[in-house]
Amino acid sequence: MRWSAGGGELVWRDGRRERLAALVYGRDLGFRVVGERHCAGVRGQVCPLGAVVGGRSTGGQCPDCARLDRSRSVAADTVADDPRPYTVYLAWFGPGMVKVGITAEARGPARLLEQGAVVFTRLGRGPLMAARRTEELLRTALGVPDRVPYAAKRAVRATLPTEADERAEEVRELYGRAVELAGWPESLERVELEPVDHLGVFGLAGTPPVTGVIGELVDGGRVAGRLLAAAGPDLHLDCGDGAVLVLDTRLVRGWELHAAAGSGSVTVPVRDAHPVRDAHPVQDGLF
């Protein structure tokens, strides 16, 4: 899955060739899984071991490639000398779910779309370490988390407020408290409040509740349904007979996929979708 300001698209790779398919809500999407799942490699580079990885891994990498990937990660605090300007932001995923984070300014809203942020606003811009210190300031002074679990995000998407002003309310309130804090780094330029709403981009208006989550793909398995919405790495699929399933597209990396025509059906493991309520949640994810 790849996001940009223009929307989401699926990236299909055959060796080094790449084909893009824009996400179109209301269209059928289907594939069947063939063979074993192989390591996705690191940042476009093929895994030298051709390692087989487990079906439940959202990273889709072998341990060696995962370590190498993390060694180059801003999110893992392994890169401290990145000269690019960074943005500090507040992201809202649903009632009571606001987080603080940073992203490279050049990426625009892509990082927020990748996380499934329904509303976000920028707080400030500046050097990486100043952005880091501001992020930590909000965590310690206001108790704002820097992570929200994907399970919690999925649980509330069907019950989001219908009015944009209501969706932006918590972000506006927290922005006001954040800019009043003492201790902001001098090198971080504050940015005016400007909530950006992604409900329409994600296609979440009127989305029915999720009944299940695809837990993993398996050899010979089939996934097919009508695309209802997409947020972050998740595709919401109407699979018929009242089943609305979420496919985390990170589970797809490394598999060989073939077309699967026909109406919705799923023959891979599915787990129940249970709401998650946590005042201080944890989410995995990279910048």
Kinemage of the C-alpha trace (Angstrom):
@kinemage 1
@onewidth
@group {chain A} dominant
@subgroup {mainchain}
@vectorlist {calphas} color= white
{ca met a 1} P 0.000 0.000 0.000
{ca arg a 2} L 1.265 3.476 -0.852
{ca trp a 3} L -0.332 6.791 0.087
{ca ser a 4} L 0.076 10.284 -1.296
{ca ala a 5} L -1.990 13.463 -1.134
{ca gly a 6} L -3.916 12.166 -4.150
{ca gly a 7} L -5.049 8.985 -2.414
{ca gly a 8} L -4.021 5.373 -1.974
{ca glu a 9} L -2.719 2.801 -4.417
{ca leu a 10} L -1.566 -0.789 -4.344
{ca val a 11} L 1.960 -1.483 -5.553
{ca trp a 12} L 2.435 -4.818 -7.308
{ca arg a 13} L 5.992 -5.958 -7.981
{ca asp a 14} L 7.283 -8.647 -10.310
{ca gly a 15} L 11.026 -8.739 -9.719
{ca arg a 16} L 12.106 -5.128 -10.188
{ca arg a 17} L 9.069 -4.212 -12.308
{ca glu a 18} L 6.338 -2.261 -10.577
{ca arg a 19} L 2.661 -1.789 -11.385
{ca leu a 20} L 0.344 0.603 -9.579
{ca ala a 21} L -3.384 0.178 -9.036
{ca ala a 22} L -5.340 3.101 -7.605
{ca leu a 23} L -7.792 2.249 -4.828
{ca val a 24} L -11.368 2.665 -6.084
{ca tyr a 25} L -14.059 2.235 -3.471
{ca gly a 26} L -16.971 0.077 -4.580
{ca arg a 27} L -14.870 -2.111 -6.879
{ca asp a 28} L -14.129 -5.785 -6.372
{ca leu a 29} L -10.672 -6.816 -5.268
{ca gly a 30} L -9.457 -10.413 -5.162
{ca phe a 31} L -6.387 -12.599 -5.194
{ca arg a 32} L -5.216 -16.083 -4.279
{ca val a 33} L -1.956 -16.870 -2.536
{ca val a 34} L 0.656 -19.211 -4.030
{ca gly a 35} L 3.748 -20.823 -2.492
{ca glu a 36} L 5.826 -19.511 0.405
{ca arg a 37} L 6.226 -16.004 1.769
{ca his a 38} L 9.712 -14.607 1.251
{ca cys a 39} L 11.459 -11.716 2.987
{ca ala a 40} L 10.591 -8.353 1.436
{ca gly a 41} L 14.198 -7.138 1.783
{ca val a 42} L 15.249 -3.629 2.782
{ca arg a 43} L 14.052 -0.443 1.094
{ca gly a 44} L 13.768 -1.887 -2.391
{ca gln a 45} L 16.760 -4.219 -2.089
{ca val a 46} L 16.158 -7.970 -2.410
{ca cys a 47} L 16.908 -10.118 0.638
{ca pro a 48} L 20.278 -11.811 -0.108
{ca leu a 49} L 19.165 -14.953 1.757
{ca gly a 50} L 15.801 -15.289 0.054
{ca ala a 51} L 14.540 -16.128 3.541
{ca val a 52} L 11.079 -17.526 4.220
{ca val a 53} L 9.103 -15.509 6.790
{ca gly a 54} L 5.986 -16.198 8.841
{ca gly a 55} L 2.521 -15.301 7.609
{ca arg a 56} L 1.612 -13.211 10.677
{ca ser a 57} L 4.561 -10.809 10.446
{ca thr a 58} L 3.468 -7.280 9.548
{ca gly a 59} L 7.094 -6.401 8.801
{ca gly a 60} L 7.502 -9.183 6.261
{ca gln a 61} L 11.273 -9.289 6.842
{ca cys a 62} L 13.787 -11.835 8.050
{ca pro a 63} L 15.696 -10.908 11.266
{ca asp a 64} L 18.801 -9.759 9.363
{ca cys a 65} L 16.884 -7.444 7.019
{ca ala a 66} L 14.762 -6.130 9.889
{ca arg a 67} L 17.913 -5.189 11.852
{ca leu a 68} L 19.423 -3.455 8.820
{ca asp a 69} L 16.185 -1.587 8.171
{ca arg a 70} L 15.981 -0.448 11.793
{ca ser a 71} L 19.605 0.727 11.749
{ca arg a 72} L 18.584 3.345 9.172
{ca ser a 73} L 15.381 4.382 10.912
{ca val a 74} L 14.592 7.815 12.300
{ca ala a 75} L 11.789 6.217 14.319
{ca ala a 76} L 14.257 3.939 16.090
{ca asp a 77} L 16.488 6.900 17.030
{ca thr a 78} L 19.353 5.407 15.048
{ca val a 79} L 19.615 8.476 12.768
{ca ala a 80} L 20.465 11.718 14.545
{ca asp a 81} L 22.196 13.736 11.814
{ca asp a 82} L 19.448 13.952 9.187
{ca pro a 83} L 19.731 17.524 7.817
{ca arg a 84} L 16.163 17.648 6.448
{ca pro a 85} L 13.515 19.798 8.170
{ca tyr a 86} L 10.955 17.866 10.217
{ca thr a 87} L 7.351 18.542 11.165
{ca val a 88} L 5.807 17.903 14.577
{ca tyr a 89} L 2.132 16.967 14.296
{ca leu a 90} L -0.958 15.963 16.266
{ca ala a 91} L -2.986 13.097 14.775
{ca trp a 92} L -6.547 12.056 15.689
{ca phe a 93} L -7.888 8.566 14.982
{ca gly a 94} L -11.167 8.680 16.894
{ca pro a 95} L -12.640 9.901 20.178
{ca gly a 96} L -9.942 9.970 22.861
{ca met a 97} L -7.223 8.852 20.423
{ca val a 98} L -4.763 11.680 19.747
{ca lys a 99} L -1.026 11.173 19.352
{ca val a 100} L 2.020 13.342 18.744
{ca gly a 101} L 4.624 12.463 16.157
{ca ile a 102} L 7.221 13.761 13.736
{ca thr a 103} L 7.744 13.279 10.020
{ca ala a 104} L 10.099 14.647 7.381
{ca glu a 105} L 8.548 17.843 5.989
{ca ala a 106} L 9.213 16.704 2.423
{ca arg a 107} L 6.821 13.779 2.894
{ca gly a 108} L 3.838 16.095 3.289
{ca pro a 109} L 0.743 14.247 4.565
{ca ala a 110} L 1.953 10.795 3.451
{ca arg a 111} L 3.016 9.672 6.936
{ca leu a 112} L -0.358 10.658 8.396
{ca leu a 113} L -2.209 8.789 5.655
{ca glu a 114} L -0.002 5.733 6.245
{ca gln a 115} L -0.989 5.751 9.915
{ca gly a 116} L -4.684 6.117 9.191
{ca ala a 117} L -4.974 9.551 10.848
{ca val a 118} L -8.524 10.798 10.294
{ca val a 119} L -7.577 14.372 11.279
{ca phe a 120} L -4.185 15.970 11.823
{ca thr a 121} L -2.597 19.367 12.277
{ca arg a 122} L 0.987 20.494 12.230
{ca leu a 123} L 2.470 22.034 15.381
{ca gly a 124} L 5.901 23.150 14.261
{ca arg a 125} L 8.821 22.610 11.900
{ca gly a 126} L 12.573 22.553 12.388
{ca pro a 127} L 15.662 20.329 12.738
{ca leu a 128} L 15.240 16.662 13.643
{ca met a 129} L 16.515 16.894 17.226
{ca ala a 130} L 14.380 19.979 17.963
{ca ala a 131} L 11.343 18.102 16.650
{ca arg a 132} L 12.286 15.154 18.861
{ca arg a 133} L 12.515 17.378 21.944
{ca thr a 134} L 9.125 18.927 21.206
{ca glu a 135} L 7.563 15.495 20.805
{ca glu a 136} L 8.976 14.483 24.184
{ca leu a 137} L 7.758 17.755 25.739
{ca leu a 138} L 4.163 16.969 24.775
{ca arg a 139} L 4.465 13.405 26.043
{ca thr a 140} L 5.750 14.431 29.451
{ca ala a 141} L 3.889 17.723 30.018
{ca leu a 142} L 0.507 16.810 28.531
{ca gly a 143} L 0.575 13.027 28.615
{ca val a 144} L 0.050 12.757 24.850
{ca pro a 145} L 1.097 9.298 23.585
{ca asp a 146} L 3.249 8.842 20.514
{ca arg a 147} L 1.575 5.547 19.551
{ca val a 148} L -1.953 4.225 19.029
{ca pro a 149} L -2.634 0.545 18.233
{ca tyr a 150} L -4.111 -0.357 14.871
{ca ala a 151} L -6.744 -2.510 16.605
{ca ala a 152} L -8.024 0.570 18.441
{ca lys a 153} L -8.168 2.593 15.232
{ca arg a 154} L -10.163 -0.116 13.447
{ca ala a 155} L -12.626 -0.426 16.299
{ca val a 156} L -13.873 3.179 16.052
{ca arg a 157} L -13.909 3.836 12.295
{ca ala a 158} L -17.587 2.929 11.932
{ca thr a 159} L -18.632 5.362 14.697
{ca leu a 160} L -16.674 8.506 13.801
{ca pro a 161} L -18.546 11.845 14.101
{ca thr a 162} L -20.242 12.889 10.884
{ca glu a 163} L -19.342 16.602 11.223
{ca ala a 164} L -15.802 17.734 10.350
{ca asp a 165} L -15.776 20.343 13.141
{ca glu a 166} L -16.554 17.649 15.697
{ca arg a 167} L -13.812 15.390 14.348
{ca ala a 168} L -11.285 18.248 14.662
{ca glu a 169} L -12.376 19.314 18.158
{ca glu a 170} L -9.838 17.308 20.184
{ca val a 171} L -6.983 18.321 17.875
{ca arg a 172} L -7.878 22.016 18.246
{ca glu a 173} L -8.091 21.742 22.032
{ca leu a 174} L -4.771 19.945 22.350
{ca tyr a 175} L -3.067 22.316 19.912
{ca gly a 176} L -4.088 25.243 22.140
{ca arg a 177} L -2.597 23.587 25.208
{ca ala a 178} L 0.576 22.572 23.368
{ca val a 179} L 1.493 26.033 22.043
{ca glu a 180} L 1.151 27.491 25.554
{ca leu a 181} L 3.825 25.180 26.955
{ca ala a 182} L 7.162 26.591 28.023
{ca gly a 183} L 10.291 24.812 26.906
{ca trp a 184} L 9.836 24.683 23.131
{ca pro a 185} L 13.244 24.516 21.377
{ca glu a 186} L 14.193 27.894 19.916
{ca ser a 187} L 15.025 26.303 16.562
{ca leu a 188} L 11.496 24.919 16.135
{ca glu a 189} L 9.181 27.257 14.228
{ca arg a 190} L 5.571 27.063 15.392
{ca val a 191} L 2.931 26.488 12.709
{ca glu a 192} L -0.616 27.865 12.769
{ca leu a 193} L -3.495 25.515 13.510
{ca glu a 194} L -4.890 24.003 10.287
{ca pro a 195} L -6.773 20.710 10.786
{ca val a 196} L -6.671 18.404 7.754
{ca asp a 197} L -9.495 15.838 7.479
{ca his a 198} L -8.925 12.488 5.707
{ca leu a 199} L -12.394 10.955 6.159
{ca gly a 200} L -13.222 11.414 2.482
{ca val a 201} L -9.815 10.219 1.246
{ca phe a 202} L -10.228 7.040 3.293
{ca gly a 203} L -13.834 6.512 2.194
{ca leu a 204} L -14.910 6.062 5.819
{ca ala a 205} L -18.236 7.944 5.706
{ca gly a 206} L -20.928 5.404 6.509
{ca thr a 207} L -18.477 2.511 6.771
{ca pro a 208} L -20.136 -0.510 8.456
{ca pro a 209} L -18.539 -2.008 11.577
{ca val a 210} L -15.718 -4.486 11.067
{ca thr a 211} L -16.724 -8.065 11.875
{ca gly a 212} L -13.285 -9.664 11.533
{ca val a 213} L -9.610 -9.132 10.764
{ca ile a 214} L -7.573 -11.322 8.431
{ca gly a 215} L -4.864 -12.792 10.649
{ca glu a 216} L -2.484 -14.121 7.992
{ca leu a 217} L -2.251 -15.349 4.421
{ca val a 218} L -1.558 -19.004 3.610
{ca asp a 219} L -0.613 -20.973 0.529
{ca gly a 220} L -3.735 -21.619 -1.520
{ca gly a 221} L -5.768 -19.057 0.413
{ca arg a 222} L -8.176 -16.690 -1.294
{ca val a 223} L -9.203 -13.135 -0.411
{ca ala a 224} L -11.968 -11.433 -2.363
{ca gly a 225} L -14.502 -8.733 -1.648
{ca arg a 226} L -15.794 -5.274 -2.487
{ca leu a 227} L -13.531 -2.461 -1.340
{ca leu a 228} L -15.466 -0.231 1.066
{ca ala a 229} L -12.700 1.927 2.526
{ca ala a 230} L -8.965 2.097 3.181
{ca ala a 231} L -7.056 3.741 6.030
{ca gly a 232} L -3.381 3.397 6.832
{ca pro a 233} L -2.363 -0.115 5.770
{ca asp a 234} L -5.929 -1.451 6.092
{ca leu a 235} L -8.408 -2.389 3.389
{ca his a 236} L -12.042 -2.734 4.511
{ca leu a 237} L -13.715 -5.422 2.387
{ca asp a 238} L -17.362 -6.437 2.100
{ca cys a 239} L -16.999 -10.186 1.751
{ca gly a 240} L -20.713 -11.013 1.614
{ca asp a 241} L -23.196 -12.478 4.089
{ca gly a 242} L -22.673 -9.520 6.427
{ca ala a 243} L -18.913 -10.078 6.759
{ca val a 244} L -16.830 -6.883 6.725
{ca leu a 245} L -13.172 -7.850 7.027
{ca val a 246} L -10.008 -5.806 7.375
{ca leu a 247} L -6.930 -6.849 5.426
{ca asp a 248} L -3.719 -5.307 6.754
{ca thr a 249} L -1.756 -4.987 3.514
{ca arg a 250} L 1.524 -5.347 5.396
{ca leu a 251} L 0.650 -9.055 5.587
{ca val a 252} L 0.704 -9.250 1.783
{ca arg a 253} L 4.371 -8.294 1.272
{ca gly a 254} L 6.521 -11.208 0.139
{ca trp a 255} L 3.735 -13.436 -1.178
{ca glu a 256} L 3.175 -14.486 -4.786
{ca leu a 257} L -0.372 -13.470 -5.671
{ca his a 258} L -2.569 -14.524 -8.581
{ca ala a 259} L -5.834 -12.976 -9.740
{ca ala a 260} L -9.013 -14.358 -8.208
{ca ala a 261} L -12.170 -13.432 -10.082
{ca gly a 262} L -15.688 -13.704 -8.738
{ca ser a 263} L -17.640 -12.449 -5.767
{ca gly a 264} L -16.351 -12.067 -2.245
{ca ser a 265} L -14.986 -15.019 -0.346
{ca val a 266} L -12.135 -15.549 2.095
{ca thr a 267} L -10.362 -18.839 2.777
{ca val a 268} L -7.537 -17.574 5.011
{ca pro a 269} L -7.506 -17.382 8.837
{ca val a 270} L -9.763 -14.643 10.246
{ca arg a 271} L -9.901 -13.484 13.857
{ca asp a 272} L -12.716 -11.677 15.630
{ca ala a 273} L -12.650 -7.895 15.712
{ca his a 274} L -12.762 -6.789 19.339
{ca pro a 275} L -12.814 -3.119 20.364
{ca val a 276} L -9.689 -2.045 22.208
{ca arg a 277} L -9.884 0.611 24.915
{ca asp a 278} L -6.579 1.817 26.253
{ca ala a 279} L -5.763 5.268 27.593
{ca his a 280} L -2.068 4.787 26.824
{ca pro a 281} L -1.919 2.480 23.787
{ca val a 282} L 1.057 1.200 21.831
{ca gln a 283} L 1.422 1.056 18.059
{ca asp a 284} L 4.235 -0.261 15.930
{ca gly a 285} L 5.267 1.795 12.936
{ca leu a 286} L 8.087 3.711 11.324
{ca phe a 287} L 8.481 7.189 9.924
